[in-house]
């Protein structure tokens, strides 16, 4: 009798079950965010040049920087972005966010080009947008009378860019949940943010180089560099689009056809006390970091003593920027890779190489006498320890406890900048050492957040509305990101009246004023945010223990087989 048994076609393994595929998807998302982080802070290391060449004082700079989140906060664009994400999925929202970022960046670039100066458009911006009804009465207007025309148009571009970058942020978070849920999610989120934050170091190193290229200062060249990077981000999102579509085809899931979004779903999110604590912790913590990044280079310029480098030496050349960047990448890559080596010799060899590269990088930053090159060390320690923290949260838990530790480090760093660093102003070597150590620790504290906070959100809300949950958290976070760049600028002007008066009287140039500010009160304000974050982190631990959200529990649940293997290993 003939064998009539039909051949069984093996079921294909979904892409997210293949380590190489999900980590490739993560790399694409991380590279896109890396590019967006470059543009986000591309003007920060050249704040002094903006004051000198475009007449942007602290208030103008702070108002323009806070405009990034204006539409997200006051027009609720970020809430709409979350709804778009839940209804239309990761793929569509990723492409949309990339396009929006690029449009805003181009407007920002044009505002700072020489071609904008002297045009009818510049005159229009000078004469208009000086009074915005309702927003003016509320004290939240993104413009004011006397604000330079270039700052106004730049603010508009930054508003549009901000809509795109925050939409990209919630999209990337949702995408990582989609590819890594039940797997190494904390490690994935921490690794994505660690790589993305290398964008901060990249713009700190190269933005001044492009602005001063050829010995002629032109700030628009730095912004053009950021625009090119956002074009690369768009390419990353396009490639991710096809990977994500393949995953849905394999799993027979059409993300865009989930249950329809309902306004009542937002109510479910808002009724969660755990959600509110995570959201408040997020806004406090990020408000003490991101706004600070926009002023950090200028803070170092005001608190450290820099000497002029011989213009004919290697340390004053453009080539040194490239060499230092390569050394930075070597430090980041070796430190990061050391976490994944099972062979102890290879592990400690890579770690040692990473430490040597970090020391070499710091030496080069000192020799260049560049505040931007010094602050660029910010993400390097974070890149090395993020995998450790992510693995710990994935397999051991304690996410809420890590948030508390991060808050303590945050407080210590801002107080060090406020009181200890100025004491070393007359010590060229000592001041740089204090700055490097504090910046490295601050970056490490920042790495605790993505490894512990973002993976906690899926434990608080239903997966169907996680996009809206992330959007609400980002919206609340954006309130702080709008407010504190503005406040820092106003605090600087209010507590440095002597500098403002001398500039007005003509006894001090804009160039001299740009490096003469006292940052003590602004830094105390940021340290206060750290104290509030610490209190909420402790409260979150209490709430988690009471309601059993599982924030202190590991993300990867052990299987029966793995538990048995652990018992056998322990007995052996």
Buried (B, 14 or more C-beta within 10 A) or exposed (E): EEEEEEEEEEEEEBBBEEEEBBBBBBBBBBBBBBBBBBBBBBBBBBBBBBBBBBBBBBBBBBBBBBBBBBBBBBEEBBBBBBBBBBBBBBBBBBBBBBBBBBBBBBBBBBBBBEEBEEEEBBEEBBEEBBEBEEBBEEEBBBBBEEBBBBBBBBBBBBBBBBBBBBBBBBBBBBBBBBBBBEBBBBBBBBBBBBBBBBBBBBBBBBBBBBBBBEEEBBBBBBBBBBBEBBEEBBBBBBBBBEBBBEBBEBBEEEBEEBEEBEEEBBEBBEEBBBBBBBBBBBBBBBBBBBBBBBBBBBBBBBBBEBEEBEEEEEBBBEEBBEBBBEBBBBBBBBBBBBBEBEEEEEBEBBBEBBBBBBEBBBEBBBBBBBBBBBBBBBBBBBBBBBBBBBBBBBBEBBBBBBBBBBBBBBBBBBBBBBEEBBEBEEEBEBBBBBBBBBBBBBBBBBBBBBBBBBBBBBBBBEEBBBBBBBBBBBBBBBBBBBBBBBBBBBBBBBBBEEBBEBBEEEEBEBEBBBBBBBBBBBBBBBBBBBBBBBBBBBBBBEBBEEEEBBBBBBBBEEEEEEEEEEEEEEEE
